[in-house]
Amino acid sequence: MAKRKMSTFERLRRGERLGRRERKVLERCLQAEGPELEIVHPHAAGIDVGSKSHFVGIKPGSCEQPVQEFGSWTADLKRMVAWLKSHGVKTVAIQSTGVYWIALYEELEQAGFEVYLVNARGSKNLPGRKSDVQECQWLRKLHTYGLLRNSFRPPEEIRALRTLWRLRERQVREAARAIEQMQKALTTMNVQLANAVSDISGATGLAIIRAILAGERDPGRLAKLRDRRVEASEAEIAHSLEGNWRDHVLFELQQVLEGYDFLGRQIARCDEELQKYMAALPQREVSPTSTPALAAGPARKRARPKRKSKHAPGFDLAAELRRITGVDLLSIDGINVMTAQTILSELGTD
């Protein structure tokens, strides 16, 4: 009978030590410490991040076993922090592997370590690293000699804002796909509403779709749901609504519309949460002397006010951006409120 393979949790709980092959690889790595290089971070550690466990390497000679494996569970992360502190580590280098590094980064940051978040492209092309054990020691060595570049990491309040804004962007994209599916279902039944109405997700388009799903089939009655701002006439809309009704396609349309409505509620709820986090950010005052004056020249023509994006949040996002940044980012050509919010969410106000 085949022996059952132990899980990472079971193996770490049993306290298995490094294998013979891993010890040999580690010894070769430790023999080449490169004394000719200038030491920048003498109290450095390197961590190779994984989904189930992390390999941690500290300075050789600091303890009997300078490489340890810790699980990815919160209790093991805290044990890792205590082990690093007990050996005088001040700074740690980790690679940005998937999303597995995030919890580790936050745990190390809260413990007071200087954490270097390293892009794997900065070290992966260097030869000689064959295992997780050697990878963590290689990171430690590069970090010790100051050969790793730290990645940008915004402050905590901006990270929360970024998470919400990225979530909202995904929801908007999914809503856009739902609109495309509704248009496909209508076209399958030869209901050419998209040729008469520029946006079927507008007031007129959704009113007609909901009426169709409620059982209305008369093109004239459906066309009376036309909003007065729509350029197409009732006759044109009625002509586009003469379709070949199919029950299975109507079922598809019903399902997609329900999904679209759900996404609309999710986006609205996300906007409420986003507004709370925006309101918590401090107001920034910028003195007129700190901003460069425009060079003298012919008077510029006043720009037309930028049209509000259809997907903009329900609250006054432009006013919040002016309060937080201290400047009007929308005065820049090509920058609308959605682009400005993306810049703030990714980079912060620094």
VMD Tcl script that draws the C-alpha trace (Angstrom):
set ca {
  {0.00 0.00 0.00}
  {1.37 3.39 -1.00}
  {2.46 5.63 1.84}
  {0.26 8.71 2.26}
  {2.03 11.95 1.56}
  {2.02 14.26 4.58}
  {0.60 17.73 4.23}
  {2.75 20.79 4.87}
  {0.96 21.34 8.18}
  {1.68 17.79 9.38}
  {5.31 17.92 8.25}
  {5.98 21.22 10.02}
  {4.26 20.03 13.21}
  {6.55 16.97 13.29}
  {9.57 19.25 13.08}
  {11.31 17.54 10.19}
  {14.78 18.87 9.52}
  {16.31 19.65 6.15}
  {17.17 16.72 3.91}
  {20.75 15.72 3.00}
  {20.53 17.25 -0.47}
  {19.18 20.54 0.88}
  {21.93 20.68 3.49}
  {24.60 20.25 0.80}
  {23.06 23.00 -1.31}
  {22.93 25.24 1.74}
  {26.59 24.57 2.61}
  {27.71 25.55 -0.89}
  {25.68 28.72 -0.63}
  {27.13 29.66 2.75}
  {30.71 29.18 1.59}
  {30.46 32.05 -0.92}
  {29.67 35.05 1.26}
  {31.52 37.52 -0.97}
  {33.65 39.42 1.60}
  {34.82 41.82 -1.12}
  {31.38 43.49 -1.20}
  {30.36 46.30 1.14}
  {27.80 45.25 3.74}
  {24.82 47.61 3.70}
  {22.33 45.68 5.87}
  {24.28 43.62 8.43}
  {21.16 42.38 10.23}
  {19.26 41.14 7.18}
  {17.10 38.10 6.51}
  {15.65 36.66 3.32}
  {12.29 34.92 2.96}
  {11.21 32.79 0.02}
  {7.43 33.06 -0.01}
  {5.21 30.09 -0.80}
  {1.53 29.23 -0.68}
  {1.84 26.66 2.12}
  {5.12 27.55 3.82}
  {7.91 30.13 3.83}
  {11.66 29.45 3.99}
  {13.53 32.00 6.13}
  {17.29 32.49 6.03}
  {19.38 34.56 8.45}
  {23.12 35.21 8.75}
  {25.20 32.03 8.93}
  {26.58 31.48 12.41}
  {23.71 33.26 14.10}
  {22.33 29.93 15.27}
  {22.76 26.20 14.73}
  {20.19 26.15 11.90}
  {20.19 29.51 10.05}
  {17.45 28.37 7.67}
  {13.99 27.57 9.00}
  {10.71 26.65 7.36}
  {7.52 28.20 8.74}
  {3.94 27.52 7.72}
  {1.73 30.18 6.18}
  {-0.75 30.08 9.06}
  {-1.03 33.15 11.29}
  {0.35 31.31 14.34}
  {3.43 30.29 12.32}
  {3.92 33.83 11.06}
  {3.98 35.07 14.64}
  {6.45 32.32 15.53}
  {8.60 33.43 12.59}
  {8.56 37.03 13.82}
  {9.64 35.95 17.32}
  {12.47 33.84 15.84}
  {13.74 36.72 13.69}
  {13.68 39.11 16.65}
  {15.54 36.64 18.86}
  {18.43 36.65 16.37}
  {18.68 40.43 15.99}
  {17.23 40.75 12.48}
  {16.33 44.35 11.57}
  {15.41 44.16 7.89}
  {13.83 41.45 5.74}
  {13.69 40.91 1.96}
  {10.73 39.04 0.46}
  {9.60 38.48 -3.11}
  {6.16 39.57 -4.33}
  {4.87 36.06 -5.05}
  {1.19 36.12 -6.03}
  {-0.86 37.36 -3.07}
  {0.89 35.07 -0.57}
  {3.30 37.81 0.51}
  {0.61 40.25 1.70}
  {-0.20 38.67 5.07}
  {3.50 38.05 5.70}
  {4.40 41.63 4.79}
  {1.78 43.08 7.14}
  {2.87 40.82 10.01}
  {6.52 41.83 9.59}
  {5.62 45.50 9.19}
  {3.53 45.51 12.37}
  {6.43 43.89 14.23}
  {8.69 46.82 13.32}
  {10.92 45.22 10.67}
  {12.10 47.16 7.63}
  {10.58 45.09 4.84}
  {11.94 45.12 1.29}
  {9.34 43.95 -1.21}
  {11.38 42.72 -4.16}
  {10.29 42.08 -7.72}
  {11.39 38.56 -8.71}
  {12.81 39.90 -11.98}
  {15.58 41.52 -9.98}
  {17.12 38.20 -8.90}
  {15.61 35.30 -10.86}
  {18.12 35.45 -13.72}
  {21.12 34.89 -11.45}
  {22.38 31.26 -11.62}
  {22.81 28.62 -8.95}
  {19.55 28.60 -6.95}
  {17.93 25.19 -7.09}
  {15.71 25.01 -3.99}
  {13.60 27.11 -1.65}
  {16.30 26.84 1.01}
  {18.97 28.34 -1.19}
  {16.58 30.96 -2.58}
  {15.96 32.51 0.85}
  {19.71 32.60 1.58}
  {20.33 34.13 -1.83}
  {17.81 36.88 -1.09}
  {19.44 37.48 2.30}
  {22.88 37.73 0.71}
  {21.75 40.17 -2.00}
  {19.92 42.26 0.60}
  {22.93 42.26 2.92}
  {25.03 43.88 0.19}
  {22.30 46.31 -0.83}
  {21.71 44.75 -4.25}
  {17.90 44.63 -4.06}
  {15.52 47.47 -4.95}
  {12.50 48.04 -2.72}
  {9.12 48.22 -4.43}
  {6.68 51.07 -3.83}
  {4.10 50.31 -1.14}
  {1.48 53.00 -0.38}
  {0.42 53.76 3.20}
  {-2.33 51.74 4.87}
  {-5.17 54.20 4.23}
  {-4.33 54.31 0.51}
  {-4.16 50.51 0.35}
  {-7.74 50.32 1.63}
  {-8.82 52.89 -0.94}
  {-7.02 50.98 -3.69}
  {-8.71 47.71 -2.74}
  {-12.17 49.30 -2.96}
  {-11.43 51.10 -6.24}
  {-10.05 47.97 -7.90}
  {-13.10 46.03 -6.69}
  {-15.37 48.67 -8.16}
  {-13.52 48.60 -11.49}
  {-14.05 44.83 -11.70}
  {-17.74 45.27 -10.97}
  {-18.06 47.92 -13.68}
  {-16.34 45.64 -16.19}
  {-18.69 42.78 -15.29}
  {-21.68 45.10 -15.69}
  {-20.39 46.09 -19.15}
  {-20.19 42.40 -20.10}
  {-23.77 41.93 -18.90}
  {-24.90 44.75 -21.20}
  {-23.15 43.04 -24.13}
  {-24.93 39.79 -23.28}
  {-28.31 41.53 -23.17}
  {-27.65 43.08 -26.56}
  {-26.62 39.68 -27.93}
  {-29.85 38.09 -26.64}
  {-31.96 40.83 -28.24}
  {-30.12 40.52 -31.55}
  {-30.59 36.74 -31.48}
  {-34.35 37.39 -31.46}
  {-33.86 40.06 -34.18}
  {-34.91 42.81 -31.77}
  {-32.79 45.65 -33.13}
  {-33.16 47.96 -30.14}
  {-29.42 48.77 -30.18}
  {-29.83 50.31 -33.65}
  {-32.46 52.76 -32.40}
  {-31.11 53.48 -28.90}
  {-27.42 54.23 -28.47}
  {-27.25 52.66 -24.99}
  {-29.61 49.84 -24.05}
  {-28.58 50.25 -20.40}
  {-30.09 53.74 -20.34}
  {-33.55 54.65 -19.08}
  {-35.31 53.83 -22.36}
  {-33.44 50.60 -23.08}
  {-33.89 49.09 -19.61}
  {-37.55 50.14 -19.44}
  {-38.25 48.36 -22.74}
  {-36.27 45.25 -21.73}
  {-38.12 45.01 -18.41}
  {-41.46 45.39 -20.20}
  {-40.54 42.64 -22.66}
  {-39.64 40.30 -19.80}
  {-42.92 41.22 -18.09}
  {-44.77 39.87 -21.13}
  {-45.33 42.91 -23.35}
  {-44.84 42.16 -27.04}
  {-46.65 45.02 -28.80}
  {-43.98 47.25 -30.44}
  {-46.17 50.37 -30.22}
  {-46.71 50.05 -26.48}
  {-43.04 49.28 -25.93}
  {-42.03 52.34 -27.96}
  {-44.13 54.60 -25.69}
  {-41.58 53.91 -22.94}
  {-39.17 56.09 -24.89}
  {-37.49 58.84 -22.87}
  {-38.05 62.30 -24.34}
  {-34.28 62.83 -24.65}
  {-33.86 59.94 -27.08}
  {-33.29 61.15 -30.64}
  {-35.07 58.21 -32.31}
  {-38.82 58.61 -32.76}
  {-41.44 56.24 -31.37}
  {-42.07 54.92 -34.87}
  {-38.40 54.11 -35.36}
  {-38.17 52.37 -31.99}
  {-41.37 50.44 -32.63}
  {-40.00 49.27 -35.99}
  {-36.86 47.94 -34.27}
  {-38.88 45.93 -31.73}
  {-40.50 43.52 -34.15}
  {-38.69 40.36 -33.18}
  {-38.89 36.57 -33.17}
  {-39.55 35.79 -29.53}
  {-37.87 32.65 -28.20}
  {-38.53 31.40 -24.67}
  {-35.02 30.10 -24.07}
  {-33.47 33.41 -25.21}
  {-35.93 35.36 -23.05}
  {-34.84 33.20 -20.11}
  {-31.22 34.08 -20.87}
  {-32.14 37.77 -21.05}
  {-33.94 37.53 -17.70}
  {-30.92 35.92 -16.03}
  {-28.50 38.48 -17.42}
  {-30.73 41.40 -16.40}
  {-30.96 40.07 -12.84}
  {-27.17 39.80 -12.75}
  {-26.86 43.35 -14.07}
  {-29.24 44.66 -11.40}
  {-27.27 42.82 -8.72}
  {-24.02 44.39 -9.94}
  {-25.69 47.80 -9.83}
  {-26.53 47.28 -6.16}
  {-22.98 46.04 -5.48}
  {-21.48 49.13 -7.15}
  {-23.78 51.41 -5.13}
  {-22.77 49.67 -1.91}
  {-19.11 49.95 -2.91}
  {-19.60 53.68 -3.53}
  {-20.94 54.12 0.01}
  {-17.89 52.38 1.47}
  {-15.57 54.32 -0.84}
  {-17.08 57.62 0.28}
  {-16.40 56.73 3.93}
  {-12.74 55.99 3.26}
  {-12.36 59.13 1.14}
  {-13.89 61.26 3.90}
  {-11.40 59.81 6.41}
  {-8.40 61.07 4.41}
  {-7.02 64.40 5.68}
  {-7.51 67.64 3.79}
  {-4.40 68.96 2.10}
  {-3.70 72.67 1.87}
  {-1.36 73.88 -0.87}
  {-0.09 77.45 -0.72}
  {-0.24 79.46 -3.98}
  {3.52 80.09 -3.81}
  {4.27 76.35 -3.93}
  {2.63 75.88 -7.34}
  {4.46 77.13 -10.45}
  {2.83 80.03 -12.26}
  {1.88 79.72 -15.92}
  {4.17 81.48 -18.31}
  {2.87 84.78 -19.64}
  {1.37 84.52 -23.08}
  {-1.83 84.89 -25.05}
  {-5.01 84.26 -23.13}
  {-6.07 80.62 -23.35}
  {-9.56 79.75 -24.41}
  {-11.62 78.51 -21.49}
  {-11.95 74.75 -21.72}
  {-15.36 73.17 -21.92}
  {-16.35 71.48 -18.62}
  {-15.54 67.79 -18.74}
  {-18.54 65.52 -19.11}
  {-19.27 63.35 -16.09}
  {-18.45 59.71 -16.67}
  {-21.37 57.32 -16.76}
  {-19.58 55.03 -14.31}
  {-18.60 57.78 -11.84}
  {-19.62 57.22 -8.19}
  {-22.87 58.67 -6.91}
  {-21.18 61.21 -4.61}
  {-19.19 64.30 -5.65}
  {-15.89 62.57 -6.30}
  {-14.31 65.63 -7.93}
  {-14.83 67.73 -4.79}
  {-13.31 65.00 -2.62}
  {-10.27 64.80 -4.89}
  {-9.74 68.57 -4.65}
  {-9.98 68.39 -0.86}
  {-7.56 65.47 -0.50}
  {-4.92 66.55 -3.04}
  {-5.17 70.31 -2.57}
  {-5.23 70.85 -6.35}
  {-7.70 70.42 -9.20}
  {-6.40 67.41 -11.13}
  {-9.27 67.74 -13.61}
  {-7.70 70.94 -14.98}
  {-5.08 68.73 -16.66}
  {-5.90 67.96 -20.27}
  {-6.93 64.34 -20.74}
  {-7.55 63.69 -17.03}
  {-11.14 63.01 -15.97}
  {-12.46 62.20 -12.53}
  {-12.09 58.42 -12.97}
  {-8.45 58.70 -14.08}
  {-7.65 61.07 -11.21}
  {-9.21 58.67 -8.71}
  {-7.17 55.80 -10.14}
  {-3.96 57.82 -9.73}
  {-4.84 58.65 -6.12}
  {-5.78 55.06 -5.30}
  {-2.56 53.64 -6.72}
  {-0.02 56.28 -5.64}
  {-1.56 58.28 -2.80}
  {-1.01 62.03 -2.28}
  {2.78 62.03 -1.75}
}
mol new
graphics top color blue
foreach p $ca { graphics top sphere $p radius 0.5 }
foreach p [lrange $ca 0 end-1] q [lrange $ca 1 end] { graphics top cylinder $p $q radius 0.2 }
display resetview
